[in-house]
Amino acid sequence: IGTPKLERDCGQVGSSPNLNRGSTRCDSRMKSRNEADHGVTLRSPTSRTGWSAPLTNWTILSSSESLRRSPVTEAGGTFHFVMGPAGTFYNQAWTKKGDYKFSARVTQQKAPSHPTSYGIAFGGANLADPNQTYTYFLVRQAGEFFISNREGATTATQVNWTAHPAIQKQTADGKQVNTLSVETKGAEVIFSVNGQEVKRLPKAGLHVDGLYGFRIGHNIDVDVDQVTR
């Protein structure tokens, strides 16, 4: 989940991702928040009004003590994340190998204070250990996507932030709704947003077999539903 290079979850300065395109800002605190190597089982997360069911049987990768008491809940098949520090969430029962498809609709409920990212993760192995590996597929407010591998304490970018017309941008009311999908098919992995392919990569260069779940950025309010697995 972590990103030693701070640009991984950073965006343009300003309250709108479309402002100040020539300038890039990163909060220096993101590095320690995002370079998270510890797996901690969620226990008694804070529930928001109307969300009375805590997220159980899940583990979060985060070095943040506050995130270990993460305000994450689940009700009616919808996962609700109200993030401070960023984190990656996985369930030991969620595992895939071979050819498969994993998709989820991700809804940003309100505009973050500055651009950040969120999406899905898959192919997780040794997630509680320093040699953890997985691949993640993210979007952010300006209508861009990002694909990277986690390789222990480092990351290896596969596709840097790239704009694509299939990705719905943040709207005037601060919301952003996109369905992210990853499909392993033979020797390739197909990445799609809202039913449209945005990238196809060789399977050999990614982490595909293993645990899967969600990667949610810092300081953001997000719902995840319509999970197909």
Disulfide bonds with the S-S distance in Angstrom:
Cys10-Cys26 1.62
